Amino acid sequence: MRTLPPAFAMFAISVAIHATPASAQSLSVFGGWDGDSAASYDRPANRAPQAAPKPNQYGGSFFGFNPGPGQPFPAIMEGGGRPVIAGRAPPIVPFATNEKPGTILIDNAKRRLYLVLDNAEAYEYPISVGRDGFTWTGTETITRVADWPDWHPPAEMRQRDPRLPEKMYGGIKNPLGVKALFLGNTLYRIHGTNDPKTIGYAASSGCFRMMNEHVVHLAALVGEGTVVKVMNSVGETEEAADRSWDAKPTALGAGGQRASRADQFYDDQSDVWVAR
């Protein structure tokens, strides 16, 4: 497991990614990108379950693109600008655990991601988790960290919503946000978002969404090899956390085994882009 560098203790230092400066204007498909929304930063963990907010699925522009009548949507879409986004530290909370500092623990029930620190403490990040039927538990490691990742909606998604591109370049309009931390050989990721209003909700198809400034902060403290443990509740047993994935049939390969990156169906944004 990767240990944290000495700079890990310097939590108060602001972290910024190097990217092409651009104006963080209203680019989100939800009507505007607000990467510093106080309303979504500290959503109570013990509130009653709520449905994720839904955008207007049809009508108006899509990713800021509004073709004329009968005109197709483009197969390749630009992701928008790539502004410099500074990392922001979440609260540090008491956190008694036997896990080593630098381990990531994800609590599906509380919709929180914890980065274990020394002295029985942890960073506590609010996140969005899989919606009903799309949650999973297990242990993975981070295998890749990507800045401004491209988005490739699978063919199944594009068949259901022909507006979707074959590819969207990384940028502030891209649903994956500023960074993506890939988990094992799966297509699940810890990533940013182009709409912070979904943070705190069970809204994805198995990925874990974070505020852009939070995923920048987290990515500066972890890297390839970091252990990520996903649990229904952080207090559950190690055996429960390591049981086979049971999120959905499409997350499993032949014979009920985990699907590889090649054959796993990934549609983290299906709740946003696909009409139900």
N, C-alpha and C positions, 0 to 999 in steps of 0.2 A: 504494500500500500504506500502511496506517495505521502511523504511527510511534508508539513508546511515549512516554507522558508522562514528565516529569521524575521523577514519583513512582515510576517503574519501578525506580529504584535502591534504593528503600527496601524491600528484600525481606523484611527481618526483621519488618516491621510486620504484625501479625495482621489478616487481612481477615475481616469478618463481613458476612453479608447481613442485611437488615432483613426479618424475617418474623414472623408471629404465634407467640409462644412456645408450646411444647407439650412435653410429656414425651416423650423419645425412648425409649419403652418397646418391648417386643417386638412389633413390628407387621409384620415382614417375613413373606412367605409361606414363607420358608425356616425360620421358627421364631424369628426375632429379628433385629433390626437392630443391627448393631454397626459404627458408623461410624468406629471407631478400632481396628480389628482389626490387631494387630501381625502376625498370621500372613499377612495378605494385603497388607501394606504393602510388603514388600521380598522378593517371591518371586524366586528366582534366575532370571536371564534365559536361562541356558544349560542348564536342566534338560531332561530328556527330555519330549517332548510328552505331555500327559495329557488325558483327556476331562474336559469341564466337569462339575462336580458337578450331579446332578439331584435336584430336589425330589420329594416324593411327589405324583404328578400328580393322583390322585383320592382321595377320602376325606378326612374332616376338614374344617376350615374353608378358605375361599378368600378371601384378602385380609381375614381376620378375620370373614368373613360365612359363616354356616352355617345355611341355611334348613331348615325342617322337611321331612319326606318329601313329595315331589311338589310342593314349592314352588319357583318359579323364582328364579334369581339376579337381582338388580336390574339394570336397563339402565344406570343411572347410579350410580357408586360414588364415595364420598368417598375422597380420597387420604390422609386422616389429618392429623395435626398438621404444623405448619410451624415447627420449632424453628430458632433462630438457630444456624447452623453456621459456625464460624470457618474461614477458609482456612488451610491448612497447606502450607508450602513443601516440595517434595521435595528430594532431593539435587541439588547443582550439580556437574556432571561436566565434564571436559575434552571439548571438542567442536569440532574443526577443521572449518570449512565456509565456503563462499563465500556462503551465504545471509545476508540482512540480519538484524540483531537484530530480534526480534519475529515472525519466521517460525516456524510450527509444522511440524515434520517428524514423521511417524508411521512407525514401523518395525514392519511386520506380523510379521516373523520374531522379533524380540526382545520384541514386545508392550510397546513403550515409545513414549511421546509426548515429543518434545523441543521445548522453547521456546528458540530461539536467543537467547543473551545476547551482550554484548560480550566481548572478550578471549578468544575461542576457548573459550567455555564455554556450557553450556546447562542448563536445568532438565530433569531426567529423571523423568517420571511413569510409574509402572506402569499399564497399561491392559488392557482386554479387547478383543480384535479379532474379526473375523468367523471363524466356524468353517469347516471345510473346505468349499470350494465357494461361500463367501460373502465371500471377501476381494476387495478391489479396489485399484487403484492409480490415481493421477491427482492433479491440482491443482485445488483449489477455494478459495473465499474464504468467510469467515464472513459470513452475510447477516442473521443475527438471533441475539440472545441472550435466552433466556426464563428467568425465575425460576419455580421450581416449575411446570414445564410440565404441561398436561393431557395425557392419553394417550388416543388414539383407535384402538383395535384395528380393523383393516380388516375388512370383511365376510367375507373369506376365512378369517380367523382365527376369527371368531365362529361361522362355520359348522362349523369343526372342533372348537371347544371352546365349547359353548353357555353355559358359566359366565362367559365374558368379557363385560364391559360394553360398551355402545356408547361410553361415555366414562368416564374416571376422572379426577377433579380432581387437580390437583397436590398433593403432600404426601409425607410420609415413607414411605407404603406404595406410592407410584407407582413403577413400574419405571424411569422416566426420572430419578428423583432430584431434587436441588435445583436444577439448572440444565441447560439444553440449548443448545448452540451449533450452529445450523443451517449446513449446508455447501452453498453454492450454491443451485440450485433443486431439489436432490434432497431426499429424505426421510431421508438419512443425517445423523447428528448425533454430536457429541461430548457426552456427557451423564453425569450422575451415575448412581447405582444404588440400589436398595433392598436389595441383597445384595452386600456387598463380597467374599464368598467367590469370586465369579466373576472378580475382577480377577487378571490374570496368565494367564488361559486364553483359548483361541480358542473363544468361547462365543456370539457374537452373530450376527445376520444382516446384518452390514455396518456397524453403528454402532460407536462406540468408547466404552466405558464407563470411567468413572473413579471413584475414591473421591469421595464427596461433598465432603470438605474439600479435595481436590485440584482438583476442577472449580471450586470457589469461588475458589481461589487463581489458577487459570489465567484465569478470566473477568475477574478484576480487572486483568489485565495485557494483555489483547487485546480485540478488539471487532469490529464490522462492518468488513469490508475486510481483515482479517488473512488472509494467505495460508496455506493448509494444504496441504502436500504429503504424499501417502500413497504409501509405497514398500514393496516387498517387503523391502528392506533399505536402510537409509539410505545405504549406500555405493554403491548402484547409480547408473547414469547418469541425467542429467536426461531423456533421451529415453525411457528405460524407465519412469520415474516418470510421464511424461505420456501414455503410450499409452492407448488407449480402455479403458474399464471392461470387465472380463470376469468379473465376480463371479458372475452367474447370469442366465438368460434374463429373469427378471422385473425385473431392474434395467435392462433395455434396452427402448427403444420400437420402433416399426415400423422395419424395415430395419436393426436392430442399433444404432440411435442411442440416446443416453442418454435415459432416460425423464424426463418432466417431473414436478413435484411432484404434478400431478393424476392421471397415469396410472401412476405407479410403485407397485408393491406393496411395502408396508413391513411387516415382521413381526419387528422386532428381538428381541422376546421369544418368538418361536415355539419356541425351544429350551427355554423354561421352561414355557410354558403349553399347548403342543400335544403330545399323545401321538403318538409316532412308531411 
